[in-house]
Amino acid sequence: MNIVCLLGSPRSRGNSTAIARHFCETAEKKGASIQSFSLNKLNYRGCQACMTCKTKLDRCVLKDDLTEVLDAIRDADVLVMATPVYYGEVSSQMKGFIDRTFSYLVPDYTTNPVPSRLKPGKRLVFIQTQGQPDEKQFADIFPRYDYFFNWYGFMDNCLIRGCGLMTDGEAQARSEIMVDAEKTADMLVQKT
Ligand SMILES: Cc1cc2nc3c(=O)[nH]c(=O)nc-3n(C[C@H](O)[C@H](O)[C@H](O)COP(=O)(O)O)c2cc1C
């Protein structure tokens, strides 16, 4: 089982990264292979809306550090997207990646019953951390991206959340979040 893990926080010891690492370490112990990318260390641009991926190529025409990431996801069984909430959204590092996944859609994606260029059946593990302790706040983020990743053929996507987390290292002290990460990894590795 191949897992691609995208770390969307600029904090290398931050909460979303800690949860993602715990998820990946648990999955690795069960035999999964992990490829991890720290988005903040990569140089890339957002989608240019040039439509080359709809008119001339079956992939994104931009050649930058996201090229390897977008290619790796084509071979992945599970995609982990770990992000802090910034102003009610995913981090800009993560959003820049998400916009580039437009290249996974076929030219007639609005009408085609199979709109994705990706092999179906991949699963998304969405890890979301936020300072706000009230879990009703920012509960809209995952359903929105779940919807779009379903277009790409992802299914039965999972959410791991950490609410009320501010400074580095707080997530590790919240056993219920780490147990959630572990259980999700156990469940996914058993299923594939
Ligand atoms: C620029 C910025 C914007 C933020 N916006 C929000 C927000 O809208 N809602 C919230 O609950 N927390 C917000 N936070 C707090 C982070 O989401 C929180 O500290 C999170 O646990 C950080 O995750 P990380 O440690 O993985 O970077 C913001 C933090 C920063 C630096």
Ligand as a Chemical Component Dictionary entry (heavy atoms), coordinates in Angstrom:
data_LIG
# 
_chem_comp.id                   LIG 
_chem_comp.type                 NON-POLYMER 
_chem_comp.pdbx_formal_charge   0 
_chem_comp.three_letter_code    LIG 
# 
loop_
_chem_comp_atom.comp_id 
_chem_comp_atom.atom_id 
_chem_comp_atom.alt_atom_id 
_chem_comp_atom.type_symbol 
_chem_comp_atom.charge 
_chem_comp_atom.model_Cartn_x 
_chem_comp_atom.model_Cartn_y 
_chem_comp_atom.model_Cartn_z 
_chem_comp_atom.pdbx_ordinal 
LIG C1  C1  C 0 -2.135 32.865 9.833  1  
LIG C2  C2  C 0 -2.916 32.031 10.808 2  
LIG C3  C3  C 0 -4.285 31.977 10.700 3  
LIG C4  C4  C 0 -5.026 31.166 11.569 4  
LIG N1  N1  N 0 -6.392 31.130 11.432 5  
LIG C5  C5  C 0 -7.113 30.348 12.256 6  
LIG C6  C6  C 0 -8.527 30.283 12.111 7  
LIG O1  O1  O 0 -9.130 30.897 11.244 8  
LIG N2  N2  N 0 -9.206 29.483 12.989 9  
LIG C7  C7  C 0 -8.581 28.773 13.983 10 
LIG O2  O2  O 0 -9.253 28.070 14.750 11 
LIG N3  N3  N 0 -7.238 28.810 14.127 12 
LIG C8  C8  C 0 -6.486 29.571 13.292 13 
LIG N4  N4  N 0 -5.124 29.608 13.422 14 
LIG C9  C9  C 0 -4.485 28.726 14.410 15 
LIG C10 C10 C 0 -3.972 27.407 13.789 16 
LIG O3  O3  O 0 -4.955 26.801 12.973 17 
LIG C11 C11 C 0 -3.601 26.405 14.893 18 
LIG O4  O4  O 0 -2.580 26.935 15.690 19 
LIG C12 C12 C 0 -3.171 25.051 14.335 20 
LIG O5  O5  O 0 -3.139 24.097 15.371 21 
LIG C13 C13 C 0 -1.813 25.137 13.705 22 
LIG O6  O6  O 0 -1.480 23.901 13.116 23 
LIG P1  P1  P 0 0.070  23.514 12.905 24 
LIG O7  O7  O 0 0.663  23.426 14.282 25 
LIG O8  O8  O 0 0.022  22.221 12.197 26 
LIG O9  O9  O 0 0.698  24.590 12.093 27 
LIG C14 C14 C 0 -4.371 30.408 12.578 28 
LIG C15 C15 C 0 -2.976 30.495 12.690 29 
LIG C16 C16 C 0 -2.240 31.295 11.829 30 
LIG C17 C17 C 0 -0.735 31.359 11.961 31 
# 
loop_
_chem_comp_bond.comp_id 
_chem_comp_bond.atom_id_1 
_chem_comp_bond.atom_id_2 
_chem_comp_bond.value_order 
_chem_comp_bond.pdbx_ordinal 
LIG C1  C2  SING 1  
LIG C2  C3  SING 2  
LIG C2  C16 DOUB 3  
LIG C3  C4  DOUB 4  
LIG C4  N1  SING 5  
LIG C4  C14 SING 6  
LIG N1  C5  DOUB 7  
LIG C5  C6  SING 8  
LIG C5  C8  SING 9  
LIG C6  O1  DOUB 10 
LIG C6  N2  SING 11 
LIG N2  C7  SING 12 
LIG C7  O2  DOUB 13 
LIG C7  N3  SING 14 
LIG N3  C8  DOUB 15 
LIG C8  N4  SING 16 
LIG N4  C9  SING 17 
LIG N4  C14 SING 18 
LIG C9  C10 SING 19 
LIG C10 O3  SING 20 
LIG C10 C11 SING 21 
LIG C11 O4  SING 22 
LIG C11 C12 SING 23 
LIG C12 O5  SING 24 
LIG C12 C13 SING 25 
LIG C13 O6  SING 26 
LIG O6  P1  SING 27 
LIG P1  O7  DOUB 28 
LIG P1  O8  SING 29 
LIG P1  O9  SING 30 
LIG C14 C15 DOUB 31 
LIG C15 C16 SING 32 
LIG C16 C17 SING 33 
# 
